[in-house]
């Protein structure tokens, strides 16, 4: 299997909404974003799939070293072998990849966030930086597009957090800020025991309103000159926001089930943005 086949398989197997947006890109950009997305999946899977924190730390330390070696001209992992030829064309930086790894390391060190600013710092590493890299690959021409990408990445990550509350609880993690749990009188043990309540719904409605506001802020920040190039990000925004509305429609029953969109619906939403240029 070639490095290119490896990253393609990694991206397609994830079933992620991101994959559907990649399908409409020209081949060089599609190759770059697929390789970068596969890198993100590799390091994220270390945290999600390795039960021993010590082993996970060792694996992430290996990834730190692998990124450094790759930028020095000696990639050994197929993901980095596929990604490195794309680096000069799209101005990708070692610091961006290292930041993504640091974000995953935070999951080994921290299972609670006291308030939203603390959560936001985590989201910047695991999603904002990812958005920044993606914007460059899609074809950024204006510096203001970076701020749009950071804000959109934050909106995506908050949507993920809302969707995954139950799954994260099984791993002993609660990403919802502690002071906001207190504000809505939701106890941590209720989330860990996956108890749905009116108080939980009120808390989640508050989280969803914040995410919707971030989508609006992000879209307002996107310069008109970059709107066409950034269509893949807009496709993802359409898919993620539709998912968020679906979760709201299901009364936030995320503690005991995973609410998702069908592949066909994701493809339809992506095509609609591509063809009609609107979310």
N, C-alpha and C positions, 0 to 999 in steps of 0.2 A: 504493500500500500504506500503510495506516495504521500508526502506531507500535505499536498493539496487535497488528496482524497480523504486523508485523516481529518482535517479540519472541516471539510464539507460534511462528513459523516457525523462529527461531533455537533455541529450546528443544527443539522436536520434532526438528529435524534432527540435533541432537547425539547422539540415541539414549541419553542418559544415564539412569542409574537414577533420578536426581532427578525426571525428567519423569513417571515412573509414579506417584510419590508425590503429585505436584501434582494429578493427575486427580480425586482424591477431595475436594479442598478446595472450599468455597463460592466463588462467582465473585470477590468482592472480594479474598479472600486469594490465590486462584489467579492473579489478574491481577498482584498485587504480587510474588509469588514468581517468576512467570514473567519479569517485567521485570527483577527483580534477578538471576535466573539468567542471563538474556541479557547483562546487563552483565558478569557474571563471565566468560562465554564470550568476549565481545568482547576484554577485556583479556588474557585467557589466550591467545587465538589470536594476538595480536600477537607474543608470545614464541615460540610454537610454529610459526608459519607465516612469519614474516619472518626471512630468513636473515642479513641484514645487521644486526648489533647496533646500529649507529648509527641506522639507520632505525627499529628497534624502540624505541630510547630516545626518539626524536623523537615517535613515535606515542603512547607512554605519557605523555610530557610533555603531549601534546595532551589525553589523557584526564584528567590531573590538572586541567588548565585547564577542560575541559568540565564536570567534576563541580563545580568551584568556581562556574562561570557558572550551572550548573543550579540550585544551591542559592541563587544570587542572583536566580533567577527568569527565566533566559534559556537554557533547554536547546535545543541545536540537533540533537543526534543522536537518531534515533528511539527508541533504548533509554532515553535520559534523559527524552525526552518522555513515554514510557509509564510510567516509574518515578516521576517527580516528583509526580504527583497522589496517589500512594500514601504518600508520605513522612509527611504529618501524621497519617494514620490509624494508622500502625504505629510511629511514633517513630524512624524511620530517621535516621541522622546522617551528615553529610558525612565525618567522620573515619573512619567504617567503610568507606565506598567508597574513600577515599584509601588506607587500609591495604591493601585488596585489590590496588590498583595497585602499592603499594610491594612487596608480596610477589612480584608478577610481575617487578618490576624486579630483585629478588634473583636471578632466573634468568639475567639478563644479566650479573651481576657475579660469580656464584659457581656453580661446577659440582661442588664437593665440600664436605662438612661433616665437620669433625673428629670430632665426637661427637654423641650424641643431644640434649643440651641445645641445641646450635647448630641442629640440624635442627628441633627443636621450635619454636624462634623463627620459623623460616621457615613451618612448618606452621600456626602460630597466625595469621599474616597471610593465607595463601591458603586456609585451611580453618576455623580456629577462629572468625575474625571472620565468615566466611560462615555458620557455624552459629549464631552470635549473632544475626545479622540474620534468618535463617530462623526461629529460635525466636520472635522478636518478631512476625513476620508470621503464624506459625501460631497465636499466641494465648497468649503467655506471661503468667502472672499472678504468679509467684513469682520473687524475685531469684535463688534457688538454681538455677533453670533455665538461667541463663547459664553456670554452671560445667559443667553437664551438656552444653550445646551445644558448649562449647569442647573438652571431652574427646571427645565423639562426632565432632566435626570432625577431631580429631587421628587417631582410629581410622580414619576414612574416608580421610584423606590417606595414612596408612601402608599401607592396603590398595591405594590407587592406586600408591604407590611400588613395592610388591611386584609388582603386575600389570604395571607399565610398565618394569621394569628393562631389558629388551631394547630397547624403543623409545627410552628415555632414553639408553642407551649409543650408539645411532646418532647422537644429537645431542651426544655427548661429555660427557653428564651422568651422574654417579653420586650418588644421594641417600643410599645406604646409608652410615652413618658410617664414616669412615676407621679409627677405632680398633677398630671391630667387624669390618671386613675383616681387619685385622691379627690380631685375636683368633681368627678362623677360618682364617687363612692363605690368604685369597683375595686375589689380586693385582688391582689396578685394570685392568691390561692384559687380564686374563682376562675381565673383565666387558665391557670395550670390544670385545674380539674375540668375545664372546658364547659363551664356552666353559663348558658345563655340566659340573659335577663333584660328587663327594660333598661336598667342602668347601663348595661353593656352596650345596648343598641344606641343609647344617647351618646355614650363615649365614642362609638364608631361613627355615628352621624357627624360628630364634631371633627373627627379625623378626615372623613370624606369631604366635608366642606372645605377644609384646609387644602386637600389635594386638588379639588376643582379650582380653587382660587389660584393655586400654583400653575395649573394648566393655562388659565387665562393670562396670568402674568408672563409666562414663558412665550406664549403665542404673540403677545403684544411686543415682546422684546426682539422678535425675529425681523431683521431688516428685509425690506421688500426685495433688495438686490439678491438675497440668498434664498428666497422662498422656494424657487424652483429646484435649486440644488439640494435643499434640505427636505425635499419631499419624503424620503424614507423616515425621517424623524417625525414628520407630520402623520405618516401612516401609522407609526407606532403610537402616537398620541391618540389617534382615532380608535385604535384597537384597545389601548389601555383604558381610555375614558369610557368606552362602551362596557368594558369589563367592570369598571367601578360602578357604573349605573346599574348593571346587572346585580352586583352585590347589594346595592341599595334596594333594588326591587325585591331581592330575596330576604330583606329585613336583616342583613348582616349575619346570616347563619353560616359563619365562617369557622366557628369553633370545632364543628364536627364534620365538615365537608369542605371540599375544595371547589369553589365556583369557578367555572372557566367557560371560554367561548369555543365553539367547534372550529376545526381547521378551515372549513368552508366559509364560515362567517368571518374569520380573520382575513382570509384571502379576499373576500368580497369588500371588506372595509379598506384594505390596502389598495385594491384595484380602484375603488371609488375615488380615493385621494389622487391616485395616479392619473385617472382618466378625467375627472371633473375638477380636480384641484381644490376640493373642499373637504373638511372633516365631517 
